[in-house]
Amino acid sequence: MLALKRLPIILQFARALGYLLDLLAFYALATKTFFTGGRTGRHLGAEQRDRQIVEAGIHALPLVIVVAILLGGIILGQAIDQLKIVGASESIGNLLVVIVIRELGPLIPAILVLGRSGAATTISLFNMRMNGEINALETMGIDPMRYLILPRLVGITTAVVGLAVFFNLFVILGAYLIAALPSMNVYPHSFFNRVADAIRWPDLILLYVKANIFGVIISGICCYHGLAIRNPRLIKTLQAVG
């Protein structure tokens, strides 16, 4: 009886493991195609990549700027009073570096891109699959992985990295706007000096690495589900949305 009770858990674990193995195989195939393969479809893939950068990156820039300015103001407004209580108001630069550049800087742009472009990527690939466009590309000798998947992986990842840079810049700007208020008792001219002194090269490298990882993860999962959908309910939902 105990073994029967554990059976659903074992099946769920097996399904999760199978999903992870399929996803890893998908990433392995994408990596192999990126470093090898012919030049067929590469020019068309570059156009797809640029389109993804525009749609996932440039079109999302206004939203990222607004969120960044608000977040910067909120972080400074909430933190400065607490830092003054313990006599550590000079540490505001280190606080922004630790909270924003190291952690939230690459994460929030990735979440925004996932919300704006993730579903659209999945639905577009699903429609291509259902309409036979992927089979048509293979018939013409064009590798769908090179023409459809890699441009989305590279384009969305590039968009996440670029948005992470702008996000950090405008978070600092939002914090500066709050610091400039007379009630904050923070000298605006010294605010940037504190932030600049707190930033180190490892922080920037960590920001770049994390943004790339998040971009590859969200773009790869969205592309995988667009091509490998097996859930009938999900298929009906995507058909209705598409």
C-alpha positions in Angstrom: 0.0 0.0 0.0 2.8 2.4 0.8 4.4 1.7 -2.5 1.1 2.5 -4.3 0.8 5.8 -2.4 4.3 6.8 -3.5 3.6 5.9 -7.1 2.1 9.3 -8.1 5.1 11.1 -6.6 7.5 8.8 -8.5 5.6 9.4 -11.7 5.7 13.2 -11.2 9.4 13.0 -10.5 10.0 10.9 -13.6 8.0 13.4 -15.8 10.0 16.3 -14.3 13.2 14.5 -15.0 12.2 13.6 -18.5 11.2 17.3 -19.1 14.6 18.5 -17.9 16.4 15.9 -20.1 14.4 17.0 -23.1 15.2 20.7 -22.3 18.9 20.0 -21.9 18.9 18.1 -25.2 17.2 21.1 -26.9 19.9 23.4 -25.5 22.6 21.0 -26.6 21.2 20.9 -30.2 21.0 24.7 -30.2 24.6 25.0 -29.0 25.8 22.6 -31.6 24.0 24.4 -34.4 25.4 27.7 -33.2 29.0 26.6 -33.5 28.6 24.3 -36.5 26.4 23.9 -39.5 26.3 25.5 -42.9 25.5 29.0 -44.0 22.1 28.2 -45.4 19.5 30.4 -43.8 22.1 32.4 -41.8 21.2 35.7 -43.5 17.5 35.2 -42.9 18.3 34.3 -39.4 20.1 37.6 -38.9 16.9 39.4 -39.9 14.9 37.4 -37.4 17.5 38.2 -34.7 17.3 41.9 -35.3 13.5 41.7 -35.2 13.6 40.0 -31.9 16.0 42.7 -30.5 13.6 45.4 -31.6 10.4 43.7 -30.3 11.8 42.3 -27.0 14.3 45.1 -26.3 13.5 48.5 -27.8 9.8 48.2 -27.5 10.1 47.2 -23.8 12.5 50.1 -23.0 9.8 52.6 -21.9 8.3 50.1 -19.5 11.8 49.2 -18.1 12.6 52.9 -17.6 9.4 53.6 -15.7 9.9 50.6 -13.5 13.5 51.4 -12.9 12.9 55.0 -11.9 10.1 54.0 -9.5 12.2 51.2 -8.0 15.2 53.5 -7.5 13.1 56.0 -5.7 11.4 53.4 -3.5 14.7 51.8 -2.5 16.3 55.1 -1.6 13.2 56.4 0.1 12.8 53.3 2.3 16.5 52.7 3.0 17.8 56.2 3.7 15.8 56.6 7.0 16.9 53.2 8.3 20.5 54.0 7.4 20.4 57.3 9.2 19.1 55.6 12.3 22.2 53.4 12.5 24.5 56.2 11.3 25.3 54.5 7.9 23.9 57.0 5.4 27.2 56.9 3.6 26.5 53.3 2.7 23.7 54.1 0.3 26.0 53.5 -2.7 26.9 50.0 -1.5 23.2 49.3 -0.9 22.2 50.2 -4.4 25.1 48.1 -5.8 24.2 45.1 -3.8 20.4 45.2 -4.3 20.2 46.5 -7.8 23.3 45.9 -9.9 24.0 42.4 -8.4 20.5 41.1 -7.9 17.5 43.0 -9.3 19.4 44.6 -12.2 19.5 41.4 -14.4 16.4 39.8 -12.9 13.6 42.4 -13.4 14.4 43.1 -17.1 14.3 39.3 -17.7 10.9 39.1 -16.0 9.6 42.0 -18.0 10.8 40.5 -21.3 9.3 37.1 -20.3 6.0 38.7 -19.7 6.0 40.8 -22.9 7.7 38.5 -25.4 7.8 35.0 -23.9 4.2 34.1 -24.7 4.4 35.8 -28.1 7.5 33.7 -29.0 5.8 30.5 -27.9 2.6 31.2 -29.8 4.4 32.2 -33.0 6.4 29.0 -33.1 3.4 27.0 -32.2 1.4 28.5 -35.2 4.4 27.8 -37.5 4.4 24.2 -36.4 0.7 23.7 -36.7 0.6 25.4 -40.2 3.4 23.2 -41.5 5.8 26.1 -42.0 8.6 24.3 -40.1 8.2 21.3 -42.4 8.4 23.6 -45.4 11.7 25.1 -44.2 13.2 21.6 -43.8 11.9 20.7 -47.4 13.8 23.8 -48.7 17.0 22.7 -46.9 16.8 25.4 -44.3 17.5 24.3 -40.7 14.7 25.5 -38.5 17.0 25.6 -35.5 19.3 28.1 -37.3 16.5 30.1 -38.9 13.9 30.2 -36.1 15.4 29.2 -32.8 18.9 30.6 -32.7 17.8 34.1 -33.8 15.2 34.1 -31.0 17.8 32.9 -28.4 20.4 35.4 -29.4 17.9 38.3 -30.0 16.0 37.9 -26.7 19.2 37.4 -24.7 20.8 40.5 -26.3 17.6 42.4 -25.4 17.7 41.3 -21.8 21.4 42.3 -21.5 20.7 45.7 -23.0 17.7 46.3 -20.9 19.6 45.3 -17.8 22.1 48.1 -18.5 19.4 50.7 -19.0 17.5 49.4 -16.0 20.5 50.0 -13.7 21.2 53.5 -15.1 17.6 54.6 -14.5 17.4 53.0 -11.1 20.3 55.2 -10.1 18.6 58.2 -11.7 15.4 57.5 -9.8 17.3 57.2 -6.6 19.0 60.5 -7.4 15.7 62.3 -8.0 14.6 61.2 -4.5 18.0 62.1 -3.0 17.6 65.6 -4.4 14.5 66.3 -2.3 15.3 68.7 0.6 13.7 66.4 3.2 16.1 63.6 2.4 19.2 65.6 3.6 21.3 63.8 1.1 23.7 66.0 -0.9 22.9 65.2 -4.6 26.4 66.1 -5.7 27.9 63.5 -3.5 25.3 60.8 -4.3 26.9 59.8 -7.6 30.3 59.7 -6.0 29.1 57.2 -3.4 27.6 55.0 -6.1 30.6 55.2 -8.3 33.0 54.4 -5.5 30.8 51.3 -4.6 30.8 49.9 -8.1 33.5 47.4 -8.9 34.4 45.5 -12.1 33.2 42.2 -10.6 29.8 43.7 -10.1 29.5 44.7 -13.7 30.8 41.3 -14.9 28.3 39.6 -12.6 25.5 41.7 -14.0 26.5 40.8 -17.6 26.8 37.1 -16.8 23.4 36.9 -15.0 21.6 38.8 -17.7 22.9 36.4 -20.3 21.9 33.4 -18.2 18.4 34.7 -17.6 18.1 35.6 -21.3 19.1 32.2 -22.5 16.8 30.4 -20.0 13.7 32.4 -20.8 14.2 32.4 -24.5 15.1 28.7 -24.7 12.2 27.5 -22.6 9.7 29.6 -24.6 11.1 28.3 -27.9 11.1 24.7 -26.6 7.5 24.9 -25.6 6.6 26.5 -28.9 8.0 23.5 -30.8 7.3 20.6 -28.3 3.8 21.1 -27.0 2.1 17.9 -26.1 -0.6 19.0 -23.6 -4.0 18.9 -25.5 -5.5 21.5 -23.2 -2.5 23.8 -23.8 -2.7 23.3 -27.5 -6.4 24.3 -27.5 -5.6 27.4 -25.5 -2.8 28.5 -27.8 -5.0 27.9 -30.8 -7.7 30.1 -29.3 -5.1 32.8 -28.5 -3.4 32.6 -31.9 
